Amino acid sequence: MNWLLLCRLLGLVGMLVGASMVFSLPWAFPFFGEAVEFESAGFWGICGAIACSLVSGSLLYLAGRKEHGTILRKEALAVVGLSWIYSGILGCLPFLFSGSMVSPDVPMTVPDALFESISGFTTTGASVLRELEDPKLIPRCVLFWRSFTHCLGGMGIIVLFVAILSHLGAGGKALMRREVPGPTSEAVRPRVRESAIVMWTIYVAFTLVLALILWLEGMSVFDAFCHSFGSMATGGFSTHNASVGYFNSSLIEFTIAVFMVAAGTNFSLYFLSLKNMRSHDFSWKSMIAPLRGDIEFRTYLLILSGAIIFLTYNLINNHIYDTLPDALRYAGFQAVSIMTTTGYGTGDFDTWNESSKMLLLLLMFVGGCAGSTAGGIKVIRVVLFAKIIWLEIEKSFRPNVVRPLRIGTTNIEQGIRNDVTVYFSLVLVIFIFSSLLLTAIEPNTEWQTNKPEKLIDCTSAVVATLNNIGPGVGELGPTENYADFTLTGKVILTILMLLGRLELFAILVLFVPSFWKNY
């Protein structure tokens, strides 16, 4: 392991995170319309966090400033994994330094702040904060930082890092492959820095357009930015306790739903669409060709459509909503929010019937498309896994027939087939082990007195954090949070958020002793 190179790159990441905190400072002033009076605690808390980030980043950079070696596979894995942990630690400082509170008279502890920060960066959207609307408990500028961590983590800190730095060379490609993992990582173009710039440009453009539309639809500038960060990053942090349901606007819900679907789509398809449109005199037919021809995107829309129809029927049939428009409104928004792993809520889906809640749990595992900001297993892996199972079934009664695994007309290599199978297996193992562990360590007395469904709550928490959703079912529904979990429970869930965001391997290798040895 090249430790000096690791220090230099981590130092640059630390300085980048510190510099990004500056965007939260203006919201401490009444001039911007959110703070009633100057939020001194929030302002100086963020300033202190900026100073700590810049100092720690500078020290790490100075330690490795003379090392300019090539970023190999091991260094790329280490930089990506450690960068997310380091960013999460720096990101929790504004909460701690500003004296933010979980609830009245309950200050945030270090595990609470770390949970909130990593939840933001990994775009999970799980929270321990019980009261978001009281500036005395959490300053508006800190609340903005909380949402801004979604913006940084959505497209990826390392992708932004690669886009800004021009001297990474071949090392940039190694970093991008670890940051944008999955069976379709080939979408990362050979000129990797140009790819990173294009991806971030599209991402920022979508975010700004959504913020403008939400402002025109009646949100304040503050709310519009925070909800656009949460929507395009598929994160789900809101500025209100009732999430998007606070606004009680079908127009706002429809707008956010459309952009959540867009955020769950492979961003490389947007680049290809724009490229086709420019080369064919802005033809709409040529623009939608990459989307129409992509099997993952078509499957993504098919699953979403089927889920919305199923939920709408269930909500009407069980008399949860009396009219078709209402059932379609809530079913559509919640299906999109859960499958794209955003986690926004417009109502308490924990009051829905059991089959509807089971479908939402299954959608949590599926997630969005590879190359999107969504979490979950990813649609392309689900497609590949279904094809692998089908081929194995056929092989059981036709052992001499050899059929290649194909997506469209493309043959899938055996290595990718193995990767998909291993990934599904690992997700299953981690899910089972974490659910058992969390159920074992959480005190029975807490659930016996207040929460009778401990097994459901703990299992739901694992599903929601491992797949970067945020809300679960039971006591972790859209109207509740994770504040009641023990310190150990919060640490486990924090690790699960990192595992889900980096698709397991960039975090798991950090626990392998031989990974750090120089051979």
C-alpha positions in Angstrom: 0.0 0.0 0.0 1.4 3.4 -1.0 0.6 5.3 2.3 2.0 8.6 1.2 -0.1 8.6 -2.0 -3.1 7.7 0.1 -2.4 10.6 2.5 -2.1 13.1 -0.4 -5.4 12.1 -2.0 -7.3 11.9 1.3 -5.9 15.4 2.1 -7.4 16.8 -1.1 -10.7 15.2 -0.4 -10.7 16.7 3.1 -10.0 20.2 1.8 -12.8 19.7 -0.9 -15.3 18.8 1.8 -14.2 21.8 4.0 -14.5 24.2 1.1 -18.0 22.9 0.2 -19.2 23.9 3.7 -18.9 27.5 2.8 -22.2 27.3 0.8 -24.1 26.7 4.0 -22.9 29.9 5.8 -25.2 32.4 4.1 -28.3 30.7 5.5 -27.3 31.8 9.0 -28.2 35.4 8.1 -31.8 36.7 8.1 -31.3 38.3 4.7 -31.7 34.9 3.1 -35.2 34.5 4.5 -34.9 31.4 6.7 -33.2 32.6 9.9 -35.3 34.9 12.1 -32.0 36.3 13.6 -28.3 35.7 13.0 -27.6 32.1 13.9 -24.3 32.6 15.7 -24.1 29.0 16.9 -24.7 27.6 13.5 -22.4 30.1 11.7 -19.4 29.6 14.0 -20.0 25.9 14.3 -19.7 25.6 10.5 -16.7 27.9 10.5 -15.0 25.6 13.1 -15.8 22.6 10.9 -14.3 24.3 7.9 -11.2 25.1 9.8 -10.8 21.5 11.1 -11.4 20.1 7.6 -8.9 22.4 5.9 -6.3 21.9 8.6 -6.6 18.1 8.7 -6.7 17.9 4.9 -3.7 20.2 4.6 -1.7 18.1 7.0 -2.5 14.9 5.2 -1.7 16.5 1.8 1.7 17.8 3.1 2.6 14.4 4.5 2.3 12.9 1.0 2.9 16.0 -1.3 6.0 14.5 -2.8 4.4 11.2 -3.8 3.0 11.1 -7.3 2.9 7.4 -8.0 0.3 5.6 -10.0 -3.0 4.8 -8.4 -3.3 1.0 -8.6 -6.3 -1.1 -7.7 -5.5 -1.4 -4.0 -4.9 2.4 -3.6 -8.1 3.1 -5.5 -10.1 0.9 -3.2 -8.5 2.4 -0.1 -9.0 6.0 -1.3 -12.7 5.5 -2.1 -13.5 3.6 1.1 -11.5 5.9 3.4 -12.7 9.0 1.6 -16.3 8.3 2.4 -15.5 7.5 6.1 -13.3 10.7 6.3 -16.0 12.8 4.7 -18.6 11.4 7.1 -16.4 12.4 10.1 -15.8 15.9 8.8 -19.5 16.2 7.8 -20.6 15.5 11.4 -18.6 18.5 12.8 -21.2 21.2 12.0 -23.8 19.3 14.0 -21.5 18.9 17.0 -19.9 22.4 16.9 -23.3 24.2 16.5 -24.9 22.3 19.5 -27.6 20.8 17.3 -30.2 18.8 19.3 -31.9 15.5 18.5 -35.0 16.8 20.4 -35.6 19.4 23.2 -33.0 19.0 25.9 -31.4 16.0 24.1 -28.1 17.1 22.4 -26.6 15.2 19.5 -23.9 12.8 20.6 -20.9 11.9 18.3 -22.6 8.6 17.1 -25.8 10.7 16.4 -23.9 13.3 14.4 -21.8 10.6 12.5 -25.0 8.7 11.7 -26.7 11.9 10.3 -23.6 12.9 8.3 -22.9 9.5 6.7 -26.7 9.1 6.1 -26.4 12.4 4.1 -23.3 11.6 2.1 -24.5 8.0 1.3 -27.9 9.5 0.3 -29.6 7.2 2.7 -31.8 9.8 4.3 -32.1 8.0 7.6 -32.2 10.5 10.5 -32.1 10.7 14.3 -33.5 14.2 14.4 -37.0 14.4 15.8 -37.7 18.1 15.3 -36.5 19.7 12.0 -38.6 22.9 12.1 -37.3 24.5 15.3 -34.2 26.7 14.5 -33.3 26.6 18.2 -32.7 22.8 18.0 -31.0 22.8 14.6 -29.9 26.1 12.9 -31.1 26.6 9.3 -27.5 26.8 8.0 -26.7 23.4 9.6 -30.0 22.1 8.1 -28.8 23.3 4.7 -25.5 21.5 5.2 -27.4 18.4 6.1 -29.2 18.5 2.7 -26.0 19.6 0.9 -24.3 16.4 1.9 -26.8 14.7 -0.3 -25.7 16.9 -3.2 -22.0 15.9 -2.7 -22.7 12.3 -2.2 -25.3 11.8 -4.9 -23.0 11.8 -7.9 -20.1 10.9 -5.7 -17.4 12.8 -3.9 -14.7 10.9 -5.9 -16.4 11.7 -9.2 -16.3 15.4 -8.3 -12.7 14.9 -7.1 -11.7 13.4 -10.5 -13.6 16.1 -12.4 -11.7 18.9 -10.6 -8.2 17.4 -10.7 -6.5 17.1 -14.1 -3.3 15.3 -13.0 -4.7 12.0 -11.9 -4.3 10.4 -15.3 -4.8 6.7 -15.4 -5.4 6.8 -11.6 -8.6 8.7 -12.2 -10.0 5.7 -14.1 -9.2 3.4 -11.3 -11.0 5.7 -8.8 -14.0 6.1 -11.1 -14.4 2.3 -11.4 -14.5 2.0 -7.7 -16.8 5.0 -7.2 -19.2 4.0 -10.0 -19.3 0.2 -9.5 -21.6 -2.3 -11.0 -21.9 -4.5 -14.1 -22.2 -1.5 -16.4 -19.1 0.4 -15.3 -17.9 0.3 -18.9 -20.2 3.3 -19.4 -17.3 5.3 -17.9 -15.7 6.7 -21.0 -11.9 6.2 -21.7 -11.3 10.0 -21.1 -12.4 9.6 -17.5 -12.0 13.2 -16.4 -14.2 14.3 -19.2 -16.7 11.7 -18.2 -16.7 12.9 -14.6 -17.2 16.5 -15.7 -20.1 15.5 -18.0 -21.8 13.5 -15.3 -21.5 16.3 -12.7 -22.6 18.9 -15.2 -25.8 16.9 -16.0 -26.4 16.3 -12.3 -26.0 19.9 -11.3 -28.2 21.1 -14.3 -31.0 18.7 -13.2 -30.7 19.9 -9.6 -30.8 23.6 -10.5 -33.7 23.1 -12.9 -35.7 21.2 -10.2 -34.9 23.9 -7.6 -36.2 26.6 -9.9 -39.4 24.6 -10.7 -40.1 24.0 -7.0 -39.6 27.7 -6.2 -42.1 28.6 -9.0 -44.5 26.1 -7.5 -44.5 27.8 -4.2 -41.6 26.5 -2.1 -39.2 29.0 -0.5 -35.7 29.2 -2.0 -34.3 27.3 1.0 -36.9 24.5 0.7 -36.5 24.4 -3.0 -32.7 23.8 -2.9 -32.9 21.3 0.0 -35.6 19.2 -1.7 -33.8 19.4 -5.1 -30.6 18.1 -3.4 -32.6 15.3 -1.8 -34.5 14.4 -5.0 -31.6 14.3 -7.5 -29.3 12.6 -5.1 -32.2 10.2 -4.2 -31.4 11.0 -0.6 -34.6 12.1 1.0 -33.6 14.6 3.7 -36.4 17.1 4.1 -36.6 20.4 6.0 -40.0 19.4 7.5 -41.1 16.7 9.9 -43.8 15.6 7.5 -41.3 15.4 4.5 -42.9 16.3 1.2 -46.3 15.7 2.6 -45.9 19.0 4.5 -46.6 21.0 1.3 -49.8 19.0 0.5 -49.4 19.8 -3.2 -50.0 17.2 -5.9 -48.1 19.5 -8.4 -45.0 19.5 -6.2 -45.3 15.7 -5.6 -45.6 15.1 -9.3 -42.6 17.3 -10.1 -40.4 15.6 -7.5 -41.5 12.2 -8.7 -40.5 12.9 -12.3 -37.1 14.1 -11.2 -36.7 11.1 -8.9 -37.3 8.8 -11.8 -34.7 10.8 -13.8 -32.2 10.5 -10.9 -32.7 6.7 -10.9 -31.8 6.4 -14.5 -28.2 5.7 -15.8 -26.7 9.2 -16.3 -24.6 8.0 -19.2 -27.8 7.6 -21.2 -28.4 11.3 -20.8 -25.0 12.0 -22.2 -25.6 9.7 -25.2 -29.0 11.4 -25.7 -27.5 14.9 -25.8 -24.8 13.7 -28.2 -27.3 12.1 -30.5 -29.5 15.2 -30.5 -26.6 17.4 -31.4 -25.5 15.1 -34.2 -29.0 14.8 -35.7 -30.1 18.5 -35.7 -31.9 18.2 -32.4 -34.2 15.4 -33.4 -36.4 14.2 -30.5 -36.4 10.7 -32.0 -32.6 10.5 -31.9 -32.5 11.9 -28.4 -34.7 9.2 -26.8 -33.1 6.4 -28.8 -30.5 5.6 -26.1 -33.2 5.4 -23.5 -35.6 3.4 -25.6 -32.9 0.9 -26.6 -31.6 0.3 -23.1 -33.0 -2.9 -21.5 -32.2 -1.8 -18.0 -34.2 1.5 -18.4 -37.1 -0.3 -20.0 -37.2 -2.9 -17.1 -36.9 0.0 -14.6 -40.0 1.7 -16.0 -41.8 -1.7 -16.3 -41.2 -2.5 -12.6 -42.2 1.0 -11.5 -45.4 0.9 -13.6 -46.3 -2.6 -12.3 -45.7 -1.5 -8.7 -47.8 1.7 -9.1 -50.7 -0.3 -10.6 -50.5 -3.0 -7.8 -50.3 -0.4 -5.0 -53.2 1.7 -6.5 -55.4 -1.4 -6.7 -54.5 -2.4 -3.1 -55.2 1.0 -1.7 -58.6 1.3 -3.4 -59.6 -2.4 -2.7 -58.7 -2.0 1.0 -60.5 1.4 1.3 -57.3 3.2 2.4 -58.2 5.9 -0.1 -61.7 6.5 -1.4 -61.0 7.8 -4.9 -58.8 6.6 -7.7 -56.9 9.9 -8.1 -56.0 9.9 -4.4 -54.9 6.3 -4.5 -52.8 6.8 -7.7 -51.3 10.0 -6.3 -50.0 8.4 -3.1 -49.2 5.0 -4.6 -47.3 6.6 -7.5 -45.2 8.9 -5.3 -44.4 6.3 -2.8 -43.4 3.6 -5.3 -41.1 6.0 -7.1 -39.6 7.3 -3.8 -38.9 3.8 -2.5 -37.6 2.2 -5.7 -35.3 5.1 -6.5 -34.2 4.8 -2.8 -35.0 8.4 -2.1 -37.3 7.9 0.9 -39.5 11.0 0.7 -43.0 10.5 2.1 -46.3 12.1 1.4 -48.3 9.9 3.9 -47.7 7.2 6.4 -47.4 4.0 4.3 -47.0 2.0 7.5 -50.8 2.3 7.8 -51.2 0.5 4.4 -52.2 -3.1 4.1 -49.5 -5.8 4.5 -49.1 -6.8 0.8 -48.5 -3.1 -0.1 -45.8 -2.8 2.6 -44.2 -6.1 1.4 -44.0 -4.8 -2.1 -42.3 -1.6 -0.9 -39.8 -3.7 1.0 -39.0 -5.7 -2.2 -38.6 -2.4 -4.2 -36.1 -1.3 -1.6 -33.8 -4.2 -2.7 -34.2 -3.5 -6.4 -33.2 0.1 -6.5 -32.5 2.2 -9.6 -30.3 1.8 -12.6 -26.5 1.4 -12.6 -24.8 4.7 -13.1 -27.6 6.6 -11.4 -27.6 8.2 -7.9 -30.0 5.5 -6.6 -29.0 2.7 -4.2 -30.2 -0.8 -4.0 -29.0 -3.9 -5.9 -29.6 -2.1 -9.2 -32.0 -3.1 -12.0 -29.3 -4.5 -14.3 -28.2 -6.9 -11.7 -31.8 -8.1 -11.2 -32.1 -8.6 -15.0 -28.8 -10.5 -15.1 -29.6 -12.6 -12.1 -33.0 -13.6 -13.6 -31.3 -14.6 -16.8 -28.7 -16.6 -14.9 -31.4 -18.5 -13.0 -33.3 -19.2 -16.2 -30.1 -20.6 -17.9 -29.4 -22.8 -14.9 -32.9 -24.2 -14.9 -32.7 -25.0 -18.6 -29.3 -26.6 -18.0 -30.8 -29.0 -15.4 -32.8 -30.7 -18.2 -30.5 -29.9 -21.2 -27.0 -30.3 -19.8 -25.4 -30.4 -23.2 -26.8 -27.2 -24.5 -24.5 -24.2 -24.0 -26.2 -20.8 -24.3 -24.4 -17.5 -23.7 -25.7 -15.0 -21.2 -26.9 -12.0 -23.2 -28.3 -8.5 -22.6 -29.9 -7.6 -25.9 -27.3 -8.6 -28.5 -24.3 -8.2 -26.1 -22.7 -11.3 -24.7 -22.0 -11.0 -21.0 -18.6 -12.3 -19.9 -18.3 -15.1 -17.3 -16.5 -12.7 -14.9 -19.6 -10.4 -14.8 -21.8 -13.4 -14.3 -19.8 -14.5 -11.3 -19.7 -10.9 -9.9 -23.5 -10.7 -10.1 -23.9 -14.0 -8.3 -21.4 -13.2 -5.6 -23.0 -9.7 -5.1 -26.4 -11.2 -4.5 -25.0 -13.8 -2.2 -23.1 -11.2 -0.2 -26.2 -8.9 0.1 -28.1 -11.9 1.4 -25.5 -12.9 3.9 -25.0 -9.3 5.2 -28.8 -8.8 5.4 -29.3 -12.0 7.5 -26.3 -11.5 9.7 -27.0 -7.8 10.4 -30.7 -8.5 11.1 -29.8 -11.2 13.6 -27.1 -9.0 15.2 -29.3 -5.9 15.5 -32.2 -7.9 16.9 -29.9 -9.5 19.5 -28.3 -6.3 20.8 -31.3 -4.0 20.9 -32.8 -4.2 24.4 -36.1 -6.2 24.7 -37.4 -3.8 27.4 -37.6 -0.9 24.9 -39.7 -2.9 22.4 -41.8 -4.6 25.0 -43.0 -1.3 26.5 -43.2 0.9 23.4 -42.5 -1.1 20.2 -44.0 -4.6 20.1 -42.6 -5.6 16.7 -38.9 -5.6 17.4 -38.1 -8.2 14.7 -39.9 -6.2 12.0 -38.3 -2.9 13.1 -34.8 -4.3 13.2 -35.1 -6.2 9.9 -36.6 -3.1 8.3 -33.8 -0.9 9.6 -31.2 -3.2 8.0 -33.1 -3.2 4.6 -33.5 0.5 4.7 -29.9 1.4 5.5 -28.2 -1.4 3.4 -30.1 -0.2 0.4 -29.8 3.5 1.2 -33.5 4.1 1.5 -33.9 5.9 4.9 -37.5 5.1 6.1 -38.6 1.5 6.7 -41.8 0.0 8.0 -43.1 -0.4 11.5 -41.6 2.1 13.9 -39.2 3.3 11.2 -42.0 4.4 8.8 -41.9 7.8 7.1 -43.2 9.6 10.2 -40.5 8.1 12.5 -36.7 8.0 12.8 -33.8 6.1 14.2 -33.2 8.0 17.4 -34.3 5.2 19.8 -31.6 2.7 18.6 -28.7 2.1 20.9 -25.2 3.4 20.2 -24.1 0.0 19.0 -27.1 -0.3 16.8 -26.5 3.1 15.2 -22.8 2.1 14.5 -24.0 -1.1 12.8 -26.5 0.8 10.7 -23.9 3.5 9.8 -21.6 0.7 8.5 -24.5 -0.7 6.5 -25.1 2.7 4.9 -21.5 2.8 3.7 -21.6 -0.8 2.5 -24.7 -0.1 0.5 -23.4 3.1 -1.1 -20.1 1.7 -2.2 -21.6 -1.7 -3.1 -19.8 -3.7 -0.4 -16.3 -4.3 -1.7 -14.7 -0.9 -1.1 -15.6 -1.1 2.6 -15.2 -4.8 3.1 -11.6 -4.8 1.9 -10.7 -2.3 4.6 -11.3 -5.1 7.2 -8.9 -7.6 5.5 -5.4 -7.4 7.0 -3.6 -8.6 3.9 -5.1 -5.7 1.9 -2.8 -3.3 3.7 0.4 -5.3 3.2 2.9 -4.5 0.5 2.9 -7.7 -1.6 
